[in-house]
Amino acid sequence: LFVLQSIVVGLAVAFLVVLIRPDLLPTIAGARGGAPASYADAVEISAPAVANIYTKRLVEYTPAADERTRFRVETAFGSAVVIDPEGYLITNFHVVAEAAEIRVQLSDGRLANPQVVGVDAETDLALLKVDLGTLPAIKLGNSGQLRIGDVVLAIGNPYGLTKSVTQGIVSATGRHGLEDLVTFEDFIQTDAAINAGNSGGALINVAGELVGINTAVLAQDSGTEGIGFAIPVDLARGVVDEIKKHGRVIRGYLGLQPDDMTSAERSALGVEGSVGIMLSVVFDGSPADIADLRQGDVIVAINGEAIFSQRQAQLVVAGTNPGDEVHIVGIRDGQRFETTVIATERSGYAE
């Protein structure tokens, strides 16, 4: 009797859904197989917030038959995402860098010359602002919840083909060390097609939420295919907040350059376990130099956090504020030592 009642209730619910929202039927049917039959709803929600970027740059060149320096205008295109109804858009720094003219075209066709509110070259992000009234803003998701295998969609302006959508999965998260693309790397890797013009566009989940800003693809001449990268929205959110508050991103700076260590190096220096990075450079007159840190020192902890890699140390230091006291635990000549470094502000390309 219970089974019969369950069947009757299920059929009644299905009938009501078809009667009230017939547009949901394909999605429900597809969900039985573990995935929706269509991602049209996600695209419909998010695509209005994806804009096209067109830029012009003056480029110097010297003709072979003429030693005089001349200039030519180069045009390029990219994408941007509306993240605030008040007219804020986020894109890649490299899309707008050194541009003599920037034009934004919204999904409804309206054009504007945006104000560059601020840029962060070290994460390849830029914040723009247009004055066109209330705009359709995308909903920000949570990139920290992404799992390998999750379906994602890339929306942008590849090769000038506006409003193009490609589909793939999250191939990896936390990618770094990729051809020195940016200083602070934490890329989402995806096999959703990302091409020239997709840069600055949206990487969304199946709910239509922004989870990343498309930024790069490995060089095609290296034989790669289906390997693209996006900046996680969690990282982008912090950069946007900093730019809105200060016009730039404020990060701590100690004035040191660390290197990762091999197991053999740790063993030779008497460092136990897998902790430790070695200072390859301490810049003269820097906060680290003032605190008597030296080339060859092994750093095992910063502010109480055990340090296992150069990248981790860089992120921990960048997360401090100018004026903060940064507590360092290290090993020098086989002896443990501690010191305090007063952080200053990191410039755009400082170590």
Secondary structure as UniProt FT lines:
FT   HELIX           2..20
FT   HELIX           22..24
FT   HELIX           25..31
FT   TURN            32..34
FT   HELIX           40..46
FT   HELIX           47..49
FT   STRAND          50..61
FT   TURN            64..65
FT   STRAND          70..84
FT   TURN            85..87
FT   STRAND          88..91
FT   HELIX           93..96
FT   TURN            97..98
FT   STRAND          101..105
FT   TURN            107..108
FT   STRAND          111..112
FT   STRAND          115..120
FT   TURN            121..124
FT   STRAND          125..129
FT   HELIX           143..145
FT   TURN            148..149
FT   STRAND          151..156
FT   HELIX           158..160
FT   TURN            162..163
FT   STRAND          164..175
FT   TURN            179..180
FT   STRAND          187..190
FT   TURN            196..197
FT   TURN            199..200
FT   STRAND          202..204
FT   TURN            206..207
FT   STRAND          210..217
FT   HELIX           220..222
FT   STRAND          228..232
FT   HELIX           233..246
FT   STRAND          252..253
FT   STRAND          256..260
FT   HELIX           263..268
FT   TURN            269..270
FT   TURN            273..274
FT   STRAND          277..282
FT   TURN            284..285
FT   HELIX           287..290
FT   TURN            291..292
FT   TURN            295..296
FT   STRAND          298..302
FT   TURN            303..304
FT   STRAND          305..306
FT   HELIX           310..318
FT   TURN            322..323
FT   STRAND          325..332
FT   TURN            333..334
FT   STRAND          335..342
FT   STRAND          344..345
FT   TURN            348..349
//
